[in-house]
Amino acid sequence: MDIELIVVPYDSGQRNARMGAGPLRLIEGGLPELLREAGAAVHVSEITARESFRGETSTAFELNRLIADRVRRAREAGRFPLICAGNCHSAVGVLAGLGTRRTTAIWFDAHGDFNTPEATESGVLDGMALAIVAGSCWQNLAATVPGFQPLPGAYILHIGGRDFSDGEDARMLAAGLHLVPPAQLGAGAFGRTLDELESRAREVYLHLDVDVIDSGEARANEFAPPGGLTLAQVLNLIAEIKRRFVLTAASITAYDPSYDRDDATLQAAFDLARAVVTARDELSAEQPAAE
């Protein structure tokens, strides 16, 4: 397997700060070596903002334009894009680079990421990431990312959400998204939703916000709430996703090393990355690529 490990070390426009420090910690901690030990050829590239004045919104969309280009070139070279990013809005660039035709997004996250400028109370762009993906806000700036088209809500599955802003989950449902909170994972909701998604598209972008894992097991950042999934649950869900779909790209986001107890979250992120690589290899051997 040939991997393009794309490093985006920014949080709210700031390089190597807060969750922006996570991608560099993953690289310095040995992620490229771990993937090579798993049998992959690994090419590491870093996205760097070019603008000297870094506003949160302008820098975010500049980074997404750069991510889209890097993902597109990785795919043309036959490489699997694995993105390590501080913020979840990096998904806009990833999906733009992939193209959204016959693509679904499976989004693991403790938060909805479906606020809008009118609904947000924090004003943080990262809390609007999935709403941008779905075309619910920032349409003009999103259109500046080459290749980006909003992904219909029916093609998006959000897993593990437990900390929503007022009305956020209602907006997600109104937009057609599928929501499977932790309490519903054992009730068959996950499998039924995969059935529906599988009928729409066989290619999947897998988004892994590390705070989907319960903060008592591995705390990802200062915003990570309790009551999340165990790492074992997430790995099992990834295995089921890879059994049904072709993974076209994956992201690991929102890791702030300053909140990591004894490198538990670092190791969890490594396990997620390994599962993605193993998943894609096994799936490629079992099934042909989607038409």
Secondary structure, DSSP 8 states (H G I E B T S, - for coil): -EEEEEEE-EETTEETSGGGGHHHHHHHTTHHHHHHHTT-EEEEEE-----SS--HHHHHHHHHHHHHHHHHHHHHTT-EEEEEESSTTHHHHHHHHH--TTEEEEEE-SB-----TTT-SS--GGGGHHHHHTTSS-HHHHTTSTT-----GGGEEEES--B--TTHHHHHHHTT-EEE-GGGGGGTHHHHHHHHHHHH-SEEEEEEEGGGB-TTT---STT--SS-B-HHHHHHHHHHHHHHSEEEEEEEE---GGG-STTHHHHHHHHHHHHHHHHHHHHHHHS----
